[in-house]
Amino acid sequence: QLQLVESGGDLVQPGGSLRLSCAASGFTLDYYAIGWFRQAPGKEREGVSCISRSGGSTKYADSVKGRFTISRDNANKTVFLQMDSLKPEDTAVYYCAADRRYTLPCSTEPRVYGYWGQGTQVTVSS
């Protein structure tokens, strides 16, 4: 059974850093692009970043460019989201998701992702 499990969310002060992990099980990670999404209370789920199957192509939302970095370790079936210079507006539940389609560049549209994790809470506050 395909499963994605996020971890690494926490309470952090503005300007701080967090590293989120997305651990995959039950499938071969190499065959899937992975996206990170977030949803704040009262807001729609938005795409944050995505990474292609090989890791050679990435995409970022304008709001996180230069601050967040996505990477993947297919051998260990894990995708990471390094978040630096965090701002209060980054507060949200963060989800990772898997896209089986073979397309480049990867997509940050939630509707194309078929498999989702349960989310991890990130709170940026002083």
N, C-alpha and C positions, 0 to 999 in steps of 0.2 A: 504494500500500500504506500503510495506516494505521500510523503509527509515533509513539511517545512516547519522548523522551529526557530523562532527569533529569540535572541537574548542580548543582554548588554544595556538595556534601557535603565535609566536612573534619574535622580534629581541632581542637576548640575548648575553652577552659577553661570551667569552670562559671561561669555568669553572662554568658557571651558571647553573640554573635549570629551567625546564618548566614541567608543567603537562598538557598533552593532554587528552581531553575527547571525547568519541564517544557515542553519544546519539542515542538510537534505538527507532523507533516507527513503529506501524503497524504490529508488530509480537512479539511472545514470545521469548525474548532473551535467555531464558534457553535452547532452542532447538538448539542453534547455537554456534559453536566455533567462536572466533573472532581473527582476525589477524591485526597487524599494519604493514604497508608497507611505503616505502618512495621512492621518485624519485627525483633525482637531475637533473639539466639541462644537456642534452646530454647523460644521463645514463639510463639504464634500471631500471624498478621498482624492488626493492628488498625487501625481507621479513625482518622485524625487530624483531618481536615477535609475539607469539600467545598464546591463553589461551583456555583451554577446556571449555565445557559447564558449568561444576560445578565450575571451577576455580582451580581444584585440580592438573592440569597439565599445565605447561608453557614451552615455548621454546624461546630461544634468539639467534640472530645472534652473531657470535663471536665478531664482531666489537662493540657490545653494552653490552656484558655480564659484570655484575658488576657495570654498570652505569645506565641501564634502568630497570624499574620494571613494569610489566603489572599486572593489577588487574581488577576485575569486581564486580559490584553490580547489580545482576539480579533483585532484587526487584525494583530498580530505573532505570533499563534498561540502564545502563551506563557502559562502559569499559574505563579504564584509562591507560595512559602510563606516568609514572613518569620518567623524563629524568634528570639525574644529571651529573655533570662533563662534560658538553657539549663541543664539539670540533667543529672547523670550518667545518670539513668533515661531520658533522651531518646535515649540511644545506641541506634542501630538502623540497618538499611538502610531508606531511605525510597523509596517508589514512588509514581508518579502513575498514574492510570488514568482511562479515559473511559467514560461511561455514555450510551448513545444514547437512553434512554427520556426522555420528557418528563414528569417528575414534580417536584412541589414539596412539601415541601422536598427538596433533594438528599439522597442517602443516603451514609452512611459504612459500609455493609455491603459487604465485599469481594465477596461472591457476585454482586452485581448488576452489577459492572463487567466488561465484555467485552474491554477492551483495556488492556494494561499496558506500562509501561516496564521497563527492566532494573534500575533502582534505583541509588541513590547512598548511600555510607556516611557517616553522621554519628556522630562519636565525641566525647563530652563527658567530658573527663578533665583533671585537673591534673598 
